Amino acid sequence: MRHRLYYLHPDVDSARRALDDMLLSRIEIRHIHFLGTHTQLPSDLPEATVLHKTDIVHGAESGMLAGALLGMVVAGIVVTYFDPAAKATLAVAITLCGILFGGWAASMVAAALPNSRLKAFYPELAKGKLLMIVDVPARRVTEIEKMMAERHPEMRFAGEAPGIPVFP
């Protein structure tokens, strides 16, 4: 598992130096992202993805739960009118369709919303700061936090989110 670390940097130069230190610490560039609201990020800083910027993941999770519940209700109503042998298969199929449709529909709506997990950082981002989002292996969290605190007194450690999957 990986842990997601958040750092707030006052300017682009600080963010560049932090990126260099992360790369020298052998954190792959695909695990480092920057987010800023008022400042245009230079091309050498990897920009946060749509999954970081928007609420797609949270929306999909909520939609899949609602879709599963609605699918089960519809399945319960529909299966009463069909052959008893097909009831179980039909109920599972309708529930799966509800999960897929609910996840898809809710994620499309959530794509237009800012990420609710980053809500605490928006006041700082509005002041022109940059948020660095880094996914590091769980065993290296203490090492990376110590290195960043020593080399970058101008930045502020803004939190940690455990349990980020290893795959993209």
Summary of the structure (lengths in Angstrom):
residues: 168
radius of gyration: 21.3
end to end distance: 11.7
largest distance: 70.0
contacts: 497
relative contact order: 0.28
helix: 57%
strand: 19%
